[in-house]
Amino acid sequence: MKVAELLESRRKNWQHLEQLCAQLERRRLRKLSPATIARFAALYRAACADLALADAYQLPPNTVDFLHHLVGRAHNQLYRSRKFNLASWGKEMFEEVPRRLFTDNSLRLAFFLFWGVFLASMFLASEHSPVPDYDRKLLTQEYIDMMEEMYANPIGGSATSGSGEAQLRSMMAGWYLSHNTGIGLKVFAAGLLFGIGGLFATIYNAALIGAVFGHMTKVPQWENFSHFVTAHGPFELTAIVLSAAAGMRLGFALVDTRGLSRTASLRRAAKEAMPTMGAAMVLFILAALIEGFLSPSAAPYEAKAAMAVISSGLLMFYFIILGSKQGDTFAT
């Protein structure tokens, strides 16, 4: 049978597919029977094959155009976007995601590793350190001088006023978002090195940040430094931990594939890491807004400390209270 005759014999299928498209355009997909939906999918696949044949054998343009239109119309119905469901979104964000994060062993490892190294490095860089010049060896004198100069003046807001100040702070918030997200993405990407890179990046960043905090506690600029970092610190540091955890989950999946190929294991781990990286991005945005508007402002320290307490409370509520609720566990 010639190709033209074969396609002509399938015209009834095309007409049936047209009727189903019209039916789907008028009714919601969930109101159709499973058999009808299965028939529609089969006719759609057949029409795609017919279109490929029509194109390959250069059949009349009107036939090719008809099939193009039919396939496009069916595709739009088969892969239609779903309407936003507030209830489903709320359940995902406030039930399933916290539960997954709470049971994520990579996140637990990143959390304890980061804060353990951070606190140890902060102590070693303080005036009570048993290691002489720890901070100068890790940070270098040039970096220390830059930090001390940066916080030499009291935090009192911008010299610009009115709309100019608002514009400046908006620009700074954008810069902080770009800079902090860049750090998070670097830590995340390092985790792809079979998890070892993520461990190293987490330890390095925790040691560096901890040493900065420890050094600043013993210099006159401590008051100005703490005045600036207190408000946005909880969100920013937690976002770094989440980024490290997401990267390590991907890297560990390349080592322990659980019987899958490395590609399949990486795909599975990427799906599992999405809530972690999504939470990190949200926290980076919140930290950038606080760092751009509240941290450099002339607001009293009590207000900034209150923001830190509120931020920490929200983090504990989301990750621990909501995460520890009983339900389906998340594979780690």
C-alpha positions, -999 to +999 in steps of 0.1 A: +000+000+000+013+034-009+019+060+018-008+083+005-033+054+006-022+044+041-027+079+054-060+082+037-072+050+054-064+066+087-086+097+081-113+083+104-088+082+132-080+119+126-116+128+126-121+109+159-091+127+174-106+160+163-138+151+181-120+142+213-100+175+211-132+195+209-147+174+237-116+181+259-117+218+251-152+220+264-148+197+295-124+192+323-100+163+318-110+146+351-146+143+339-137+120+311-135+082+315-101+065+317-109+046+285-116+078+266-083+094+279-064+063+269-080+063+234-071+100+230-034+093+239-033+064+214-048+085+186-024+114+194+007+091+191-007+077+158-013+112+144+023+121+153+035+091+133+012+100+104+026+135+104+062+122+102+052+100+072+035+129+055+065+151+060+090+125+049+071+116+017+062+152+009+024+147+006+002+175-004+007+207+017-030+207+028-026+172+043+006+181+061-009+214+074-040+196+086-019+171+105+003+198+120-027+216+133-043+184+146-011+173+164-006+207+179-042+209+191-040+174+207-006+182+223-021+213+240-048+191+255-026+162+265+000+184+281-022+213+293-009+232+323-027+226+356-045+254+374-028+266+406-043+248+436-038+268+468-047+239+490-023+215+473+004+241+473-001+248+510+000+211+518+032+206+498+050+236+514+039+232+550+035+194+553+055+174+528+086+197+523+093+202+560+089+165+566+113+157+538+139+182+551+136+169+586+144+134+576+172+143+551+204+128+564+225+150+541+209+181+557+216+168+591+253+161+582+256+196+567+240+213+597+261+197+623+293+200+603+288+236+595+278+248+629+304+226+646+332+240+625+318+275+627+317+275+665+352+259+668+367+284+644+350+313+662+366+302+695+400+296+680+399+331+665+388+348+698+410+363+724+407+330+745+422+310+716+448+283+725+462+287+690+482+319+686+473+340+655+448+315+643+427+342+627+456+358+609+468+325+595+434+316+582+421+350+570+454+368+562+463+402+575+450+419+544+415+405+548+415+414+585+425+450+577+397+452+551+371+439+576+382+463+603+381+492+580+347+482+567+331+483+601+352+513+615+322+536+614+289+531+633+260+516+614+236+545+608+220+541+574+229+558+541+237+595+538+212+597+510+176+605+519+142+600+505+137+581+472+175+581+467+180+561+499+152+536+489+168+531+455+202+526+470+189+500+495+170+482+467+202+480+447+222+467+477+195+441+483+199+430+447+236+428+451+234+408+483+210+384+467+234+379+438+265+376+460+249+353+486+232+331+461+266+328+443+281+314+475+252+290+478+255+278+442+293+273+446+288+251+477+260+233+459+281+226+429+311+214+450+288+187+464+286+171+430+322+159+434+310+127+449+300+145+481+336+151+491+337+185+475+306+195+494+321+184+527+352+205+520+333+235+509+311+233+540+341+231+563+360+258+545+331+283+546+322+275+582+358+279+593+362+312+574+329+328+586+336+315+621+371+330+621+357+364+610+331+364+639+358+353+663+383+380+653+357+407+653+347+399+690+382+411+701+384+444+682+366+477+688+346+472+656+326+444+671+297+466+680+294+479+645+299+444+630+273+428+652+249+457+645+251+448+608+251+410+607+226+401+635+193+406+617+200+387+585+225+361+599+200+333+607+184+332+572+218+336+554+238+310+572+209+285+571+206+290+534+243+281+530+238+249+550+208+240+528+228+246+496+256+224+509+231+196+519+215+196+484+248+194+467+261+166+489+229+146+483+236+146+446+273+138+451+266+109+475+241+095+449+270+090+425+287+069+452+258+049+466+236+043+436+214+017+454+216-006+424+207+020+398+229+034+371+248+066+381+225+086+358+193+072+372+207+076+408+215+112+400+180+119+386+165+104+417+187+124+440+180+156+421+143+151+427+149+146+464+172+176+466+148+200+450+129+209+483+163+216+500+176+239+473+142+255+470+142+264+507+177+277+504+167+301+476+138+314+496+161+320+526+187+338+504+160+361+491+147+369+527+183+374+539+191+398+510+160+419+517+169+422+554+205+428+546+196+455+521+170+474+542+172+466+579+208+457+586+224+489+574+197+511+588+198+533+619+172+511+636+182+503+672+201+470+678+171+457+698+150+458+666+177+439+647+181+414+675+143+409+676+144+401+638+171+375+644+150+359+672+119+359+650+139+345+621+154+317+642+120+309+657+104+306+622+133+283+611+129+261+641+091+260+636+094+251+599+122+226+600+116+210+634+080+214+645+064+210+611+091+185+600+087+162+630+050+157+625+041+121+619+035+111+583+052+094+554+090+094+558+113+106+532+139+082+518+174+093+526 
